[in-house]
Amino acid sequence: MGFRFWAYLRFLWHSKNEHGVHSPFVFSLVTKCLYDKSVFPEYQTLDRFRGDLLSDHRLVDVTDFGAGSKVFKSNQRAVSAMARHAGISRKRARLLFRVVRYFQPDTILEIGTSVGLATSALALGKPDARVITVEGCPETAAVAAAQLQAAGLANVTVINAEFSSFLSQPLAFPSPRLVFFDGHHTEAATLAYFESLLPYATDDSVWIFDDIHWSAGMERAWEAIKRHPDVTVTMDTYQWGFVFFRKGQAREGFVIRS
């Protein structure tokens, strides 16, 4: 059986729901955000955004700087297929919207735009936030930028740049309070991006790493991040790893079913 199957079984064995959480900070996040069953009107906008992409069958030439795809065999891909297989799921888009709505960050950075599904959730979670999203592939970035503009999400800036090149320069905007890492899913790249952004981490930073159990290398990267002395609280939801730098809080790691 595959690596991810066993990774998920290990996750289920160790995971808890809100009843196993004794940290007030994490308990509030789990009960008021992760498990919030409210039906927000923004969900309809997210669904329309997804539907528009799923009905877009244009072919684009994808420049892949990351770990490659387990689905696509060619670098020429339909926008609809990218939205279906490479984009964030409907459930995860709604969760990401709620996370932004819960924490209310003024500046958000996304590493890995793809066709903009996660970006739309980040933008809708706090419409007056500044959202900067970075995509290495020029054609994919152009698709995302056009779709975000058509949806009226004017608080988003799409930057076409290779991630390591972008992060090697000082940020030209205020320190992002929320960072969503969703690109180049390898151990070395993930740890390099983590280290590059550490100088911008603050007591109220919220960092989210996608696909932390995607491979053995990503699991090693996640374990290294959890052990970093600047990190105090982590939360593993299988798909995502949440990282917090809350000074004065007990060092704890949680595994939460979401």
C-alpha positions as CSV (number, residue, x, y, z in Angstrom):
1,M,0.0,0.0,0.0
2,G,1.1,3.6,-0.6
3,F,2.9,5.9,1.7
4,R,0.0,8.3,2.1
5,F,-2.3,5.4,3.2
6,W,-0.1,4.5,6.1
7,A,0.5,8.2,6.9
8,Y,-3.2,8.7,7.2
9,L,-3.6,5.6,9.4
10,R,-0.9,7.0,11.7
11,F,-2.7,10.3,11.7
12,L,-6.0,8.7,12.7
13,W,-4.3,6.8,15.5
14,H,-2.9,9.9,17.1
15,S,-5.6,12.5,16.3
16,K,-8.2,13.9,18.6
17,N,-11.2,16.2,18.4
18,E,-11.9,19.3,20.5
19,H,-12.4,17.1,23.6
20,G,-8.7,16.2,23.7
21,V,-7.5,19.8,23.6
22,H,-6.6,21.5,26.8
23,S,-5.0,24.7,25.3
24,P,-7.6,27.6,25.4
25,F,-6.0,29.1,22.2
26,V,-6.2,25.8,20.2
27,F,-9.6,24.9,21.7
28,S,-11.0,28.2,20.5
29,L,-9.5,27.8,17.0
30,V,-10.9,24.2,16.7
31,T,-14.4,24.9,18.0
32,K,-14.9,28.4,16.5
33,C,-13.2,27.9,13.2
34,L,-12.3,24.4,12.2
35,Y,-15.6,22.9,13.3
36,D,-17.8,26.0,12.5
37,K,-20.8,24.6,10.6
38,S,-22.2,28.1,9.7
39,V,-23.1,28.6,6.1
40,F,-21.4,31.8,5.0
41,P,-22.7,33.7,2.0
42,E,-19.1,33.8,0.7
43,Y,-19.3,30.1,0.1
44,Q,-21.5,30.8,-2.9
45,T,-18.7,33.1,-4.3
46,L,-16.2,30.3,-3.8
47,D,-18.4,27.8,-5.6
48,R,-18.9,30.1,-8.5
49,F,-15.1,30.8,-8.7
50,R,-14.5,27.0,-8.8
51,G,-17.3,26.4,-11.3
52,D,-15.8,29.0,-13.7
53,L,-12.5,27.2,-13.6
54,L,-13.9,23.8,-14.0
55,S,-15.7,24.9,-17.1
56,D,-12.5,26.4,-18.6
57,H,-11.0,23.9,-20.9
58,R,-8.2,26.0,-22.3
59,L,-4.8,24.4,-22.5
60,V,-1.8,26.1,-20.8
61,D,1.9,25.2,-20.8
62,V,2.8,24.6,-17.2
63,T,6.4,25.4,-16.0
64,D,6.7,23.1,-12.9
65,F,9.5,24.2,-10.5
66,G,8.3,21.9,-7.8
67,A,8.2,18.2,-6.9
68,G,6.2,17.3,-10.0
69,S,2.7,16.0,-10.3
70,K,1.3,12.5,-9.4
71,V,-1.6,13.1,-11.7
72,F,-0.4,14.9,-14.8
73,K,2.0,13.3,-17.2
74,S,2.3,16.3,-19.5
75,N,3.2,19.9,-18.9
76,Q,0.3,21.0,-21.2
77,R,-2.8,20.9,-19.0
78,A,-6.4,22.1,-19.2
79,V,-7.4,24.8,-16.7
80,S,-10.3,22.7,-15.7
81,A,-8.1,19.7,-14.9
82,M,-5.7,21.8,-12.9
83,A,-8.7,23.1,-10.8
84,R,-9.9,19.6,-10.3
85,H,-6.7,17.9,-9.5
86,A,-4.1,20.5,-8.4
87,G,-6.4,23.1,-6.8
88,I,-7.6,23.2,-3.2
89,S,-10.8,21.1,-2.5
90,R,-14.2,22.7,-1.9
91,K,-14.0,21.7,1.8
92,R,-10.5,23.1,2.2
93,A,-11.3,26.4,0.5
94,R,-14.2,26.9,2.9
95,L,-11.9,26.1,5.8
96,L,-9.2,28.5,4.6
97,F,-11.9,31.2,4.3
98,R,-12.9,30.5,7.9
99,V,-9.2,30.6,9.1
100,V,-8.7,34.0,7.6
101,R,-12.1,35.2,8.9
102,Y,-11.1,34.0,12.4
103,F,-7.6,35.5,12.6
104,Q,-8.3,38.7,10.5
105,P,-4.8,39.2,9.2
106,D,-4.1,42.5,7.5
107,T,-1.4,41.1,5.1
108,I,-1.5,37.5,3.7
109,L,1.2,35.8,1.7
110,E,0.5,32.7,-0.4
111,I,3.4,30.7,-1.9
112,G,1.9,28.8,-4.8
113,T,-1.1,30.3,-6.5
114,S,-1.9,27.6,-9.1
115,V,-5.2,28.7,-10.7
116,G,-6.3,30.8,-7.7
117,L,-8.8,28.6,-5.8
118,A,-7.0,29.0,-2.4
119,T,-6.3,32.6,-3.2
120,S,-10.0,33.4,-3.6
121,A,-10.6,31.9,-0.1
122,L,-7.8,34.0,1.4
123,A,-9.2,37.2,-0.3
124,L,-12.8,36.6,0.7
125,G,-11.9,35.8,4.4
126,K,-10.9,39.5,4.9
127,P,-11.8,41.7,1.9
128,D,-9.7,44.6,3.2
129,A,-6.6,42.5,3.7
130,R,-3.7,42.8,1.3
131,V,-3.2,39.4,-0.3
132,I,0.1,38.7,-2.2
133,T,0.3,35.4,-4.0
134,V,3.3,34.1,-5.8
135,E,3.2,31.7,-8.8
136,G,6.3,30.4,-10.7
137,C,4.6,29.5,-13.9
138,P,3.8,32.5,-16.1
139,E,0.8,31.0,-17.9
140,T,-0.8,29.7,-14.7
141,A,-0.2,33.0,-13.0
142,A,-2.0,34.8,-15.9
143,V,-5.0,32.4,-15.6
144,A,-5.3,33.0,-11.8
145,A,-4.9,36.8,-12.2
146,A,-7.6,37.0,-14.8
147,Q,-10.0,34.8,-12.8
148,L,-9.4,36.8,-9.6
149,Q,-10.0,40.1,-11.4
150,A,-13.2,38.7,-13.1
151,A,-14.5,37.7,-9.6
152,G,-13.9,41.2,-8.3
153,L,-11.3,40.2,-5.8
154,A,-9.3,43.5,-6.0
155,N,-7.4,42.9,-2.8
156,V,-5.1,40.4,-4.5
157,T,-1.7,41.0,-6.2
158,V,-0.4,38.0,-8.3
159,I,3.4,37.9,-8.6
160,N,4.9,35.7,-11.3
161,A,8.3,34.6,-9.8
162,E,10.2,31.5,-8.8
163,F,9.7,31.0,-5.1
164,S,13.3,30.9,-4.0
165,S,14.1,34.0,-6.1
166,F,11.2,35.9,-4.6
167,L,12.1,34.9,-1.0
168,S,15.8,35.7,-1.5
169,Q,14.9,39.5,-1.5
170,P,13.4,41.5,1.3
171,L,9.7,41.6,1.2
172,A,8.3,44.8,-0.4
173,F,5.2,44.9,1.8
174,P,4.4,44.7,5.5
175,S,5.3,41.4,7.3
176,P,2.5,38.9,6.5
177,R,0.5,37.8,9.5
178,L,-0.8,34.7,7.7
179,V,1.4,32.7,5.3
180,F,0.0,29.8,3.2
181,F,2.7,27.5,1.9
182,D,1.3,25.6,-1.1
183,G,4.1,25.1,-3.6
184,H,7.2,23.0,-4.3
185,H,6.4,20.2,-1.9
186,T,9.8,18.8,-1.2
187,E,11.7,18.6,2.1
188,A,14.6,20.9,1.1
189,A,12.4,23.6,-0.5
190,T,9.8,23.6,2.4
191,L,12.5,24.1,5.0
192,A,14.3,26.8,2.8
193,Y,11.0,28.8,2.5
194,F,10.4,28.4,6.2
195,E,13.9,29.7,7.1
196,S,13.5,32.6,4.5
197,L,10.4,33.9,6.2
198,L,11.4,33.3,9.8
199,P,12.6,36.9,10.2
200,Y,9.1,38.1,9.6
201,A,7.4,35.8,12.1
202,T,5.7,37.5,15.1
203,D,3.8,36.5,18.2
204,D,0.5,36.6,16.2
205,S,1.8,34.9,13.0
206,V,-0.3,32.1,11.5
207,W,1.6,29.8,9.1
208,I,-0.1,27.0,7.2
209,F,1.9,24.3,5.4
210,D,0.0,22.2,2.8
211,D,0.5,18.5,2.2
212,I,2.6,17.8,5.2
213,H,2.1,14.1,4.8
214,W,2.5,14.1,0.9
215,S,5.8,12.2,1.1
216,A,8.4,11.0,3.5
217,G,10.4,14.1,2.8
218,M,7.5,16.4,3.6
219,E,6.9,14.6,6.9
220,R,10.6,15.1,7.7
221,A,10.3,18.8,6.9
222,W,7.2,19.0,9.1
223,E,9.0,17.3,12.0
224,A,11.9,19.7,11.6
225,I,9.6,22.7,11.7
226,K,7.9,21.5,14.8
227,R,11.3,21.2,16.5
228,H,12.5,24.7,15.6
229,P,13.1,26.7,18.8
230,D,11.0,29.7,17.5
231,V,7.9,27.5,17.1
232,T,5.8,27.1,20.2
233,V,2.4,25.6,19.0
234,T,1.7,23.3,16.1
235,M,-1.5,21.7,14.8
236,D,-1.5,18.8,12.4
237,T,-4.8,18.3,10.6
238,Y,-3.3,15.8,8.1
239,Q,-3.7,17.9,5.0
240,W,-2.3,21.1,6.7
241,G,0.1,21.9,9.4
242,F,-0.5,25.0,11.4
243,V,2.5,26.8,13.0
244,F,2.4,29.5,15.7
245,F,5.2,31.5,17.3
246,R,3.3,32.6,20.5
247,K,6.0,33.6,23.0
248,G,5.2,32.7,26.6
249,Q,2.9,29.8,25.6
250,A,3.8,26.2,26.5
251,R,5.4,24.3,23.7
252,E,2.7,21.9,22.4
253,G,1.9,19.9,19.3
254,F,-1.7,18.9,18.5
255,V,-3.0,16.3,16.0
256,I,-6.6,17.3,15.2
257,R,-9.2,15.7,13.0
258,S,-10.7,18.3,10.7
